[in-house]
């Protein structure tokens, strides 16, 4: 009778130990699940998914463990869907970025073409400007040469007329000769004044033409 009682006591003690160990393991499992669920909740909050909240710590019984385990599975499933959605969104963004890069490359190519065209137009404008300046210098030299020749010609005509008058007046009286010379001088002065006015009109016309060309050049430069 003593032996079976001893065995019974030993079995009871062993059962008690197993129950305590089982309770400790359940409590530890509940704590681990709780921590896991909390970490997943924080990850979900970072990802923008925070509709599942962590339960308060239970007392370590099986119902709480099963409930937290079920919530963990549901939350992991939801996070898997979110991750897939993020992956798809990332692929779409990569595709959109590729399109944007191609468009930027095309725009840069078009910009380079426009810059080249602008450079060509600027070179043409500079060439035209240099040509206009060169023509202006030539025109001024021609005007100066024309003025010098005209003045020289007028002097030669005056000398010729004076010589003719001098030859004719050798047979006339001194007073008549002086009057003739004065009249010839007056006539020559009138002719030179008329020539000077015509020359001024010609210069004004040339300047007007240059102004028109300069305005046209300024419009092209703008």
VENRAQUI-V619458 format. One record per pair of residues at least 24 apart in sequence whose ideal C-beta (glycine too) atoms are under 7 Angstrom apart, sorted by the first residue. I is the first residue (numbers start at 1). J is the second residue. D is the distance in whole Angstrom. If there is no record, write none. Layout:
# VENRAQUI-V619458
[[I/J/D] [I/J/D]]
This chain:
# VENRAQUI-V619458
[[23/60/6] [26/60/5] [26/62/7] [26/65/6] [27/60/4] [29/65/6] [30/58/6] [30/60/5] [30/64/6] [30/65/5] [30/68/7] [33/65/6] [33/68/4] [33/69/6] [33/72/6] [34/68/6] [36/72/6] [37/68/6] [37/71/6] [37/72/5] [37/75/7] [40/72/7] [40/75/5] [40/76/7] [40/79/7] [43/79/7] [44/75/7] [44/79/6] [47/82/6] [49/78/6] [49/79/7] [49/82/5] [125/220/6] [125/221/6] [128/217/6] [129/217/6] [132/213/6] [132/217/6] [136/210/6] [139/206/7] [143/203/7] [150/195/7] [150/199/7] [154/192/5] [154/195/7] [158/188/5] [161/188/6]]
